[in-house]
Amino acid sequence: MRPPHEDRNLGAALLAGLVCGGLWILFVTTILDVVRPGALTVPTIGLGAVAGLAVAAFCWRPGTSRQVWGRVALTVGLHALAMPAAAAIAFGATGIWPPPETADLDLSVDVFGRRLVGAPTTVRLGFGGFVVGLLLVVIGDRALRRRVPDRRAGRPSR
């Protein structure tokens, strides 16, 4: 039987799953649209759904409210930190695909009506993902860090 202060938070798990599933769809679309324009297909959405369900299952473990929300922040932050890598891969792929002799060097990608690859928006996504991801990882780490009681003073130490 669980201690009374530990509980599962379905809302937190669903929020983490939705955000991380959406990030996976954005990653895959950003990278694959260089090779195959209009890559927002059923497999891409399926990958986002599977990733979202896996994250929701991970975050739906029992714990205190601080632990649950710390796990959510850490998980979403780690996923957001992958956005700069997806942007870099997308920019790198524009140089190697299609082959140079047949290249139509139009580097634009449209995702939900927004131009991504070859545009400043991709740089903003990468930078924003890094900053938000780093912030959420720090918050999640602080929430999950165990406080060891200080034996001398009888209070928790940092």
C-alpha positions as CSV (number, residue, x, y, z in Angstrom):
1,M,0.0,0.0,0.0
2,R,1.3,3.5,-0.9
3,P,1.9,6.1,1.7
4,P,-0.9,8.6,1.9
5,H,1.2,11.5,0.5
6,E,2.1,9.6,-2.7
7,D,-0.4,9.7,-5.6
8,R,-0.6,9.4,-9.3
9,N,-1.4,12.5,-11.3
10,L,-3.1,11.7,-14.6
11,G,-3.2,15.3,-15.7
12,A,0.5,15.7,-15.4
13,A,1.2,12.5,-17.3
14,L,-1.2,13.5,-20.1
15,L,0.3,16.9,-20.3
16,A,3.9,15.5,-20.6
17,G,2.7,12.9,-23.2
18,L,1.0,15.6,-25.3
19,V,3.9,18.0,-25.3
20,C,6.5,15.3,-26.0
21,G,4.4,13.6,-28.7
22,G,4.0,17.0,-30.3
23,L,7.7,17.6,-30.1
24,W,8.4,14.3,-31.8
25,I,6.1,15.2,-34.6
26,L,7.9,18.5,-35.0
27,F,11.3,16.8,-34.9
28,V,10.4,14.2,-37.6
29,T,8.6,16.7,-39.8
30,T,11.5,19.2,-39.6
31,I,14.0,16.6,-40.6
32,L,12.1,14.6,-43.2
33,D,10.5,17.4,-45.0
34,V,13.8,18.2,-46.6
35,V,13.8,14.8,-48.3
36,R,10.1,14.4,-48.7
37,P,7.9,17.6,-48.7
38,G,4.6,17.1,-47.0
39,A,6.0,14.5,-44.6
40,L,3.2,15.0,-42.0
41,T,1.8,11.6,-42.7
42,V,0.1,8.9,-40.6
43,P,3.4,7.2,-39.7
44,T,4.7,10.6,-38.4
45,I,1.6,11.2,-36.3
46,G,1.8,7.5,-35.1
47,L,5.4,8.0,-34.0
48,G,4.3,11.1,-32.0
49,A,1.5,9.2,-30.5
50,V,3.7,6.3,-29.4
51,A,6.3,8.6,-28.0
52,G,3.6,10.5,-26.1
53,L,2.1,7.4,-24.7
54,A,5.6,6.2,-23.5
55,V,6.3,9.5,-21.8
56,A,2.8,9.5,-20.2
57,A,3.4,6.0,-18.9
58,F,6.8,7.1,-17.5
59,C,5.4,10.2,-15.8
60,W,2.3,8.3,-14.4
61,R,4.3,6.7,-11.6
62,P,3.3,7.3,-7.9
63,G,5.1,10.0,-6.0
64,T,4.6,13.2,-4.2
65,S,3.3,16.2,-6.2
66,R,6.8,17.6,-6.3
67,Q,8.2,14.3,-7.7
68,V,5.5,14.0,-10.3
69,W,5.9,17.5,-11.6
70,G,9.7,17.3,-11.4
71,R,9.6,14.2,-13.6
72,V,7.3,16.0,-16.1
73,A,9.6,19.0,-16.2
74,L,12.7,16.9,-16.7
75,T,11.1,14.7,-19.4
76,V,9.7,17.6,-21.4
77,G,13.0,19.5,-20.9
78,L,15.1,16.6,-22.3
79,H,12.8,16.3,-25.3
80,A,13.0,20.1,-25.9
81,L,16.8,19.9,-25.8
82,A,16.7,17.7,-28.9
83,M,15.2,20.5,-31.0
84,P,18.6,22.1,-31.9
85,A,19.8,18.7,-33.1
86,A,16.7,18.4,-35.3
87,A,17.3,21.8,-36.8
88,A,20.9,21.1,-37.4
89,I,20.1,17.8,-39.1
90,A,17.5,19.5,-41.3
91,F,20.0,22.2,-42.3
92,G,22.7,19.5,-43.0
93,A,20.2,17.4,-45.0
94,T,19.5,20.3,-47.3
95,G,23.1,20.2,-48.5
96,I,23.1,16.4,-49.2
97,W,19.6,15.8,-50.5
98,P,18.6,15.9,-53.3
99,P,21.8,15.1,-55.2
100,P,23.5,18.4,-56.3
101,E,23.1,17.8,-60.1
102,T,19.3,17.7,-59.7
103,A,19.0,20.0,-56.8
104,D,16.3,22.5,-56.7
105,L,17.8,24.5,-53.9
106,D,14.5,25.7,-52.4
107,L,15.2,25.1,-48.8
108,S,11.7,25.9,-47.5
109,V,9.6,23.5,-45.4
110,D,6.0,24.2,-44.5
111,V,4.7,22.7,-41.2
112,F,1.2,23.8,-40.2
113,G,1.6,26.7,-42.6
114,R,4.9,27.9,-41.2
115,R,8.1,27.9,-43.1
116,L,10.9,26.1,-41.2
117,V,14.0,24.8,-43.0
118,G,16.1,27.5,-44.7
119,A,14.3,30.2,-42.7
120,P,15.1,32.0,-39.5
121,T,12.2,30.1,-37.9
122,T,14.3,26.9,-37.8
123,V,17.0,28.8,-36.0
124,R,14.4,30.2,-33.5
125,L,13.0,26.8,-32.9
126,G,16.5,25.4,-32.2
127,F,17.4,28.2,-29.9
128,G,14.1,28.3,-28.2
129,G,14.1,24.5,-27.7
130,F,17.6,24.8,-26.1
131,V,16.7,27.6,-23.7
132,V,13.3,26.2,-22.7
133,G,14.7,22.6,-22.4
134,L,17.6,23.8,-20.3
135,L,15.3,25.7,-18.0
136,L,12.9,22.8,-17.6
137,V,15.8,20.3,-16.9
138,V,17.1,22.6,-14.2
139,I,13.6,22.9,-12.7
140,G,13.0,19.2,-12.9
141,D,16.4,18.4,-11.4
142,R,15.8,20.8,-8.5
143,A,12.4,19.2,-7.8
144,L,13.7,15.6,-7.9
145,R,16.9,16.3,-5.9
146,R,16.7,14.6,-2.5
147,R,17.2,16.7,0.5
148,V,19.5,15.1,3.0
149,P,18.8,16.1,6.6
150,D,21.6,18.0,8.2
151,R,22.4,16.1,11.4
152,R,23.9,19.1,13.2
153,A,21.0,21.6,12.7
154,G,18.1,19.2,12.4
155,R,16.9,20.7,9.2
156,P,17.2,19.8,5.5
157,S,20.4,20.9,3.8
158,R,20.8,22.0,0.2
